[in-house]
Amino acid sequence: MSNLILSQENRDLTIQEINNLKRDKVVLQQSLREQQTQTAADTEDLFLELLEIGDALEALLDYLENADPNPEFIQRLPKSVGAVNRKFLSVLKKRQVLPIELQSTQPDFNLCRVVDREDRNDIADQTITKIVRRGFSLGEKVLRPTEVITSKLSVGEL
């Protein structure tokens, strides 16, 4: 085997590069630990907020199961359920998960999925007649498309 001989200058540069790499490694490890800690805290916050929503639903269910709901309660029920839904949507919004707002009565297949068609002769073919399930996006990404029912003209009307 031949001996590798480095000049003092190359040796010093190599040692300096190794030290720089070690320093970078320590900085990256620290940054990774900070990111992991932040991610864990964010996840914990999300679960705590979801637990609040679960608590509200559980309290509502307990009341419905264990009490003879009076007419005033039944009248307030839509508001109570609406409050839980608003809390849920605010948890999503805080994390940039937003409901998809359709801009047209014609389905945008980037945002919608047609799940059914219904015979309708009073409106144009392929018009959205009902939203079955709301869609959501995260930034520019569609997490779940809006599920819709669209019209179709009856065969006799064509």
MIDOSE-1310 file (N, C-alpha, C; in nm, 2 decimals, decimal comma, always signed):
residues 158
msnl	+0,08/-0,12/+0,00/+0,00/+0,00/+0,00/+0,09/+0,12/+0,00; +0,05/+0,22/-0,08/+0,12/+0,34/-0,08/+0,07/+0,44/+0,03; +0,16/+0,51/+0,08/+0,13/+0,61/+0,18/+0,07/+0,74/+0,12; -0,03/+0,79/+0,18/-0,09/+0,91/+0,13/-0,03/+1,02/+0,21
ilsq	+0,03/+1,11/+0,14/+0,09/+1,23/+0,21/+0,02/+1,35/+0,17; -0,03/+1,42/+0,28/-0,10/+1,55/+0,26/-0,01/+1,66/+0,30; -0,02/+1,77/+0,23/+0,06/+1,89/+0,27/-0,01/+1,94/+0,39; +0,07/+2,02/+0,47/+0,01/+2,08/+0,59/-0,11/+2,16/+0,56
enrd	-0,11/+2,23/+0,45/-0,22/+2,31/+0,41/-0,35/+2,23/+0,39; -0,33/+2,12/+0,31/-0,45/+2,03/+0,28/-0,49/+1,97/+0,41; -0,40/+1,93/+0,50/-0,44/+1,87/+0,63/-0,52/+1,96/+0,71; -0,47/+2,09/+0,72/-0,54/+2,19/+0,80/-0,68/+2,22/+0,74
ltiq	-0,69/+2,22/+0,60/-0,82/+2,24/+0,54/-0,92/+2,13/+0,57; -0,87/+2,01/+0,56/-0,95/+1,89/+0,59/-1,00/+1,89/+0,73; -0,91/+1,92/+0,82/-0,95/+1,92/+0,97/-1,06/+2,03/+0,98; -1,04/+2,15/+0,92/-1,14/+2,26/+0,93/-1,27/+2,21/+0,87
einn	-1,27/+2,14/+0,76/-1,40/+2,09/+0,70/-1,46/+1,99/+0,79; -1,39/+1,90/+0,85/-1,44/+1,81/+0,94/-1,50/+1,88/+1,06; -1,44/+1,98/+1,12/-1,49/+2,05/+1,23/-1,62/+2,13/+1,19; -1,62/+2,18/+1,07/-1,74/+2,25/+1,02/-1,86/+2,15/+1,00
lkrd	-1,83/+2,03/+0,95/-1,93/+1,93/+0,94/-1,99/+1,89/+1,08; -1,90/+1,87/+1,17/-1,94/+1,84/+1,31/-2,03/+1,95/+1,37; -1,99/+2,07/+1,35/-2,07/+2,19/+1,40/-2,21/+2,19/+1,33; -2,21/+2,17/+1,20/-2,33/+2,17/+1,12/-2,42/+2,05/+1,17
kvvl	-2,36/+1,94/+1,20/-2,44/+1,82/+1,25/-2,50/+1,86/+1,38; -2,43/+1,92/+1,47/-2,49/+1,96/+1,60/-2,60/+2,06/+1,58; -2,59/+2,16/+1,49/-2,69/+2,26/+1,47/-2,81/+2,19/+1,41; -2,79/+2,10/+1,32/-2,91/+2,02/+1,25/-2,98/+1,93/+1,36
qqsl	-2,90/+1,87/+1,44/-2,96/+1,79/+1,55/-3,05/+1,87/+1,64; -3,00/+1,99/+1,68/-3,07/+2,08/+1,77/-3,20/+2,13/+1,70; -3,18/+2,16/+1,57/-3,30/+2,21/+1,49/-3,41/+2,10/+1,48; -3,36/+1,98/+1,46/-3,45/+1,86/+1,45/-3,52/+1,84/+1,58
reqq	-3,45/+1,85/+1,69/-3,51/+1,84/+1,83/-3,62/+1,95/+1,85; -3,59/+2,07/+1,81/-3,68/+2,18/+1,83/-3,81/+2,16/+1,74; -3,79/+2,11/+1,62/-3,90/+2,08/+1,53/-3,99/+1,97/+1,59; -3,92/+1,87/+1,64/-4,00/+1,76/+1,70/-4,08/+1,80/+1,82
tqta	-4,02/+1,89/+1,90/-4,08/+1,94/+2,02/-4,20/+2,02/+1,98; -4,19/+2,11/+1,88/-4,29/+2,19/+1,83/-4,41/+2,11/+1,77; -4,37/+2,01/+1,69/-4,47/+1,92/+1,63/-4,55/+1,85/+1,74; -4,48/+1,80/+1,84/-4,55/+1,73/+1,95/-4,64/+1,83/+2,02
adte	-4,60/+1,95/+2,04/-4,69/+2,05/+2,11/-4,81/+2,08/+2,02; -4,79/+2,10/+1,89/-4,90/+2,13/+1,80/-5,00/+2,01/+1,80; -4,94/+1,89/+1,79/-5,03/+1,77/+1,79/-5,11/+1,77/+1,92; -5,04/+1,79/+2,03/-5,11/+1,79/+2,16/-5,22/+1,89/+2,17
dlfl	-5,20/+2,01/+2,12/-5,30/+2,12/+2,11/-5,42/+2,08/+2,03; -5,39/+2,02/+1,91/-5,50/+1,97/+1,83/-5,58/+1,87/+1,90; -5,52/+1,77/+1,96/-5,60/+1,67/+2,03/-5,68/+1,73/+2,15; -5,62/+1,82/+2,22/-5,70/+1,89/+2,33/-5,82/+1,96/+2,28
elle	-5,81/+2,03/+2,16/-5,92/+2,10/+2,10/-6,02/+2,00/+2,05; -5,98/+1,89/+1,99/-6,07/+1,79/+1,95/-6,15/+1,72/+2,07; -6,07/+1,71/+2,18/-6,14/+1,65/+2,30/-6,25/+1,74/+2,35; -6,23/+1,87/+2,34/-6,33/+1,97/+2,38/-6,46/+1,95/+2,30
igda	-6,44/+1,93/+2,17/-6,55/+1,90/+2,08/-6,62/+1,77/+2,12; -6,54/+1,67/+2,15/-6,59/+1,54/+2,19/-6,67/+1,56/+2,32; -6,61/+1,64/+2,41/-6,68/+1,66/+2,54/-6,82/+1,72/+2,52; -6,83/+1,82/+2,43/-6,95/+1,89/+2,40/-7,05/+1,79/+2,34
leal	-7,01/+1,70/+2,25/-7,10/+1,60/+2,19/-7,14/+1,50/+2,29; -7,05/+1,46/+2,38/-7,08/+1,36/+2,48/-7,18/+1,42/+2,58; -7,17/+1,54/+2,62/-7,26/+1,60/+2,71/-7,40/+1,61/+2,65; -7,40/+1,64/+2,52/-7,53/+1,65/+2,45/-7,60/+1,51/+2,44
ldyl	-7,52/+1,41/+2,41/-7,57/+1,27/+2,40/-7,62/+1,22/+2,54; -7,54/+1,25/+2,64/-7,58/+1,21/+2,78/-7,71/+1,27/+2,81; -7,73/+1,40/+2,78/-7,85/+1,47/+2,81/-7,97/+1,40/+2,74; -7,95/+1,37/+2,61/-8,05/+1,31/+2,53/-8,09/+1,17/+2,58
enad	-7,99/+1,10/+2,62/-8,01/+0,96/+2,67/-8,07/+0,95/+2,81; -8,04/+1,05/+2,89/-8,08/+1,03/+3,03/-8,19/+1,13/+3,08; -8,23/+1,21/+2,99/-8,34/+1,31/+3,03/-8,45/+1,29/+2,93; -8,56/+1,34/+2,98/-8,68/+1,35/+2,89/-8,68/+1,49/+2,83
pnpe	-8,61/+1,51/+2,72/-8,59/+1,65/+2,66/-8,73/+1,72/+2,65; -8,73/+1,84/+2,71/-8,85/+1,92/+2,70/-8,85/+2,00/+2,57; -8,96/+2,05/+2,53/-8,97/+2,12/+2,40/-8,87/+2,23/+2,39; -8,84/+2,30/+2,50/-8,74/+2,41/+2,49/-8,60/+2,36/+2,45
fiqr	-8,57/+2,24/+2,51/-8,44/+2,18/+2,47/-8,44/+2,15/+2,32; -8,54/+2,08/+2,28/-8,55/+2,04/+2,14/-8,54/+2,16/+2,05; -8,60/+2,27/+2,09/-8,60/+2,39/+2,01/-8,45/+2,45/+2,01; -8,38/+2,43/+2,12/-8,24/+2,48/+2,12/-8,14/+2,39/+2,06
lpks	-8,18/+2,27/+2,04/-8,09/+2,16/+1,99/-8,01/+2,21/+1,86; -8,08/+2,26/+1,76/-8,00/+2,30/+1,64/-7,89/+2,41/+1,67; -7,92/+2,50/+1,77/-7,82/+2,60/+1,81/-7,70/+2,53/+1,88; -7,73/+2,43/+1,96/-7,63/+2,36/+2,04/-7,54/+2,28/+1,94
vgav	-7,60/+2,21/+1,85/-7,52/+2,13/+1,75/-7,44/+2,23/+1,66; -7,51/+2,34/+1,63/-7,44/+2,44/+1,55/-7,31/+2,50/+1,62; -7,32/+2,52/+1,75/-7,21/+2,57/+1,83/-7,09/+2,47/+1,82; -7,13/+2,34/+1,83/-7,02/+2,24/+1,83/-6,96/+2,24/+1,69
nrkf	-7,04/+2,25/+1,59/-6,99/+2,25/+1,45/-6,90/+2,37/+1,43; -6,94/+2,49/+1,48/-6,86/+2,61/+1,46/-6,72/+2,59/+1,53; -6,72/+2,53/+1,65/-6,60/+2,50/+1,72/-6,51/+2,41/+1,64; -6,57/+2,31/+1,58/-6,50/+2,21/+1,50/-6,43/+2,28/+1,38
lsvl	-6,51/+2,37/+1,31/-6,46/+2,44/+1,19/-6,35/+2,54/+1,23; -6,36/+2,60/+1,35/-6,26/+2,69/+1,40/-6,13/+2,61/+1,42; -6,14/+2,49/+1,47/-6,02/+2,41/+1,49/-5,95/+2,38/+1,36; -6,03/+2,35/+1,26/-5,98/+2,32/+1,13/-5,92/+2,45/+1,07
kkrq	-5,99/+2,56/+1,08/-5,94/+2,69/+1,02/-5,81/+2,73/+1,08; -5,79/+2,71/+1,21/-5,67/+2,74/+1,28/-5,55/+2,67/+1,21; -5,58/+2,55/+1,15/-5,47/+2,47/+1,09/-5,48/+2,48/+0,94; -5,54/+2,59/+0,89/-5,56/+2,62/+0,75/-5,63/+2,52/+0,67
vlpi	-5,72/+2,44/+0,73/-5,81/+2,35/+0,66/-5,94/+2,42/+0,65; -5,98/+2,45/+0,52/-6,09/+2,54/+0,50/-6,20/+2,47/+0,41; -6,32/+2,50/+0,43/-6,43/+2,44/+0,34/-6,41/+2,49/+0,20; -6,44/+2,41/+0,11/-6,43/+2,45/-0,03/-6,56/+2,52/-0,07
elqs	-6,55/+2,64/-0,12/-6,66/+2,72/-0,16/-6,67/+2,71/-0,31; -6,78/+2,65/-0,36/-6,80/+2,63/-0,50/-6,84/+2,76/-0,56; -6,79/+2,80/-0,67/-6,81/+2,93/-0,74/-6,92/+2,92/-0,85; -6,97/+2,80/-0,88/-7,06/+2,78/-0,99/-7,16/+2,67/-0,96
tqpd	-7,27/+2,67/-1,03/-7,36/+2,56/-1,02/-7,32/+2,44/-1,10; -7,22/+2,46/-1,18/-7,16/+2,35/-1,26/-7,04/+2,29/-1,19; -7,03/+2,16/-1,18/-6,92/+2,10/-1,10/-6,79/+2,13/-1,16; -6,69/+2,17/-1,07/-6,55/+2,18/-1,11/-6,49/+2,05/-1,06
fnlc	-6,45/+1,97/-1,15/-6,41/+1,83/-1,12/-6,27/+1,83/-1,05; -6,21/+1,94/-1,03/-6,09/+1,95/-0,95/-6,13/+1,97/-0,80; -6,25/+2,01/-0,78/-6,30/+2,04/-0,64/-6,42/+1,95/-0,60; -6,49/+1,89/-0,70/-6,61/+1,81/-0,68/-6,60/+1,67/-0,73
rvvd	-6,68/+1,58/-0,67/-6,70/+1,45/-0,71/-6,85/+1,43/-0,72; -6,90/+1,39/-0,84/-7,04/+1,36/-0,85/-7,07/+1,22/-0,80; -7,16/+1,21/-0,70/-7,19/+1,08/-0,64/-7,32/+1,03/-0,68; -7,40/+1,11/-0,75/-7,53/+1,07/-0,80/-7,59/+1,17/-0,89
redr	-7,68/+1,13/-0,97/-7,75/+1,21/-1,07/-7,90/+1,20/-1,05; -7,97/+1,30/-1,07/-8,12/+1,30/-1,05/-8,19/+1,36/-1,17; -8,30/+1,29/-1,21/-8,38/+1,34/-1,32/-8,43/+1,48/-1,29; -8,40/+1,58/-1,37/-8,45/+1,71/-1,35/-8,47/+1,77/-1,49
ndia	-8,59/+1,82/-1,52/-8,62/+1,88/-1,65/-8,63/+2,04/-1,64; -8,62/+2,09/-1,51/-8,64/+2,23/-1,49/-8,50/+2,31/-1,49; -8,39/+2,24/-1,50/-8,26/+2,30/-1,50/-8,17/+2,24/-1,60; -8,06/+2,30/-1,63/-7,97/+2,25/-1,73/-7,90/+2,12/-1,68
dqti	-7,87/+2,04/-1,78/-7,80/+1,91/-1,75/-7,66/+1,95/-1,68; -7,62/+1,86/-1,58/-7,50/+1,87/-1,51/-7,50/+1,99/-1,41; -7,61/+2,04/-1,37/-7,62/+2,14/-1,27/-7,62/+2,08/-1,13; -7,54/+2,14/-1,04/-7,54/+2,08/-0,90/-7,68/+2,11/-0,84
tkiv	-7,74/+2,00/-0,79/-7,87/+2,01/-0,73/-7,86/+2,00/-0,58; -7,75/+1,93/-0,53/-7,74/+1,92/-0,39/-7,59/+1,89/-0,35; -7,55/+1,94/-0,24/-7,42/+1,91/-0,19/-7,44/+1,80/-0,08; -7,38/+1,69/-0,10/-7,40/+1,57/-0,01/-7,30/+1,58/+0,10
rrgf	-7,18/+1,61/+0,07/-7,07/+1,62/+0,17/-6,98/+1,73/+0,14; -6,96/+1,82/+0,23/-6,87/+1,94/+0,21/-6,73/+1,89/+0,19; -6,66/+1,96/+0,10/-6,52/+1,94/+0,07/-6,43/+2,03/+0,15; -6,30/+1,99/+0,17/-6,21/+2,08/+0,24/-6,08/+2,08/+0,17
slge	-6,01/+2,19/+0,19/-5,87/+2,21/+0,13/-5,78/+2,25/+0,23; -5,65/+2,22/+0,21/-5,54/+2,26/+0,29/-5,45/+2,34/+0,20; -5,46/+2,47/+0,21/-5,38/+2,55/+0,12/-5,44/+2,53/-0,02; -5,35/+2,49/-0,12/-5,39/+2,47/-0,25/-5,44/+2,32/-0,28
kvlr	-5,41/+2,24/-0,18/-5,44/+2,09/-0,19/-5,59/+2,06/-0,15; -5,66/+1,99/-0,23/-5,79/+1,94/-0,20/-5,77/+1,82/-0,11; -5,81/+1,83/+0,02/-5,81/+1,72/+0,11/-5,92/+1,62/+0,08; -6,04/+1,67/+0,06/-6,16/+1,59/+0,03/-6,24/+1,68/-0,07
ptev	-6,28/+1,62/-0,18/-6,36/+1,70/-0,28/-6,50/+1,71/-0,22; -6,57/+1,81/-0,27/-6,71/+1,83/-0,23/-6,79/+1,72/-0,31; -6,87/+1,65/-0,24/-6,95/+1,54/-0,31/-7,09/+1,60/-0,34; -7,13/+1,59/-0,47/-7,25/+1,66/-0,52/-7,34/+1,56/-0,59
itsk	-7,46/+1,60/-0,60/-7,56/+1,54/-0,69/-7,59/+1,64/-0,80; -7,59/+1,59/-0,93/-7,61/+1,68/-1,04/-7,74/+1,64/-1,11; -7,79/+1,73/-1,19/-7,91/+1,70/-1,27/-7,88/+1,62/-1,40; -7,98/+1,55/-1,44/-7,97/+1,49/-1,58/-8,11/+1,50/-1,64
lsvg	-8,11/+1,53/-1,76/-8,23/+1,54/-1,83/-8,29/+1,41/-1,85; -8,43/+1,40/-1,84/-8,49/+1,27/-1,86/-8,48/+1,23/-2,01; -8,48/+1,11/-2,04/-8,46/+1,06/-2,18/-8,57/+1,12/-2,27; -8,70/+1,12/-2,22/-8,81/+1,17/-2,29/-8,80/+1,32/-2,33
el	-8,71/+1,39/-2,26/-8,70/+1,54/-2,28/-8,59/+1,57/-2,38; -8,51/+1,48/-2,42/-8,40/+1,51/-2,51/-8,44/+1,54/-2,65
